[in-house]
Amino acid sequence: MILKTKTRAQGGSVVATLPSEVARRLAVQAGQDLYWREAGPGSYLVTALDPAQTDALKAMEEAVDQYREVFDALSK
């Protein structure tokens, strides 16, 4: 899907309106934080998920995968 929006000046910033379809797919509402991660020259990845939380979840999943047998033994 490719969507086009226009930018406008607001104070010292340049802003763009998030199309309702994008807001719906990101599950965001007005006032909610969005996180911008550089994805290459002239490119950003925008997400509603806090990167610190997603990094922590990824680390937890890796630990569970690495020590699955230990966790299984401890659960018995």
C-alpha positions in Angstrom: 0.0 0.0 0.0 1.3 3.4 -0.9 -0.3 6.5 0.6 0.6 10.1 0.0 0.3 13.0 2.6 1.4 16.6 2.5 3.6 18.2 5.1 2.9 21.6 6.7 4.7 23.9 9.1 3.6 24.0 12.7 5.8 26.1 15.0 9.3 25.0 14.4 8.4 21.6 13.1 7.2 20.0 9.9 4.1 17.8 10.5 2.0 15.5 8.4 -1.4 14.1 9.2 -1.6 10.3 9.7 -4.2 8.9 7.3 -7.1 7.1 9.2 -6.2 3.8 7.5 -2.6 4.0 8.8 -3.8 4.9 12.3 -6.2 2.0 12.3 -3.5 -0.5 11.1 -1.0 0.9 13.7 -3.8 0.8 16.3 -2.9 4.4 17.4 -5.1 7.2 18.7 -4.6 10.9 19.1 -2.0 11.8 21.7 -0.2 8.4 21.5 3.5 8.2 21.0 5.0 7.0 17.7 8.6 5.8 17.4 10.8 6.6 14.4 13.7 4.3 13.7 16.2 5.1 10.9 15.9 2.4 8.3 18.5 3.6 5.8 19.3 6.8 3.9 16.2 8.9 3.6 14.0 6.1 5.2 12.4 5.6 8.6 10.4 2.8 10.2 7.4 4.2 12.1 5.9 2.1 14.9 3.6 2.4 17.8 5.6 -0.2 19.7 8.2 1.2 22.1 11.5 -0.1 20.8 12.8 -0.6 24.4 9.9 -3.0 25.1 10.3 -4.8 21.8 14.0 -5.2 22.3 13.4 -6.6 25.8 10.7 -9.0 24.5 13.1 -10.2 21.8 15.9 -10.8 24.4 13.4 -12.7 26.6 12.3 -14.9 23.6 16.0 -15.6 22.8 16.7 -16.6 26.4 13.7 -18.9 26.5 14.8 -20.5 23.3 18.3 -20.9 24.5 17.4 -22.4 27.9 14.1 -24.2 26.9 15.3 -27.5 28.4 16.3 -25.9 31.7 12.9 -24.2 32.0 11.1 -27.5 31.1 13.1 -29.3 33.8 12.4 -26.6 36.4 8.7 -26.7 35.7 8.5 -30.4 36.7 
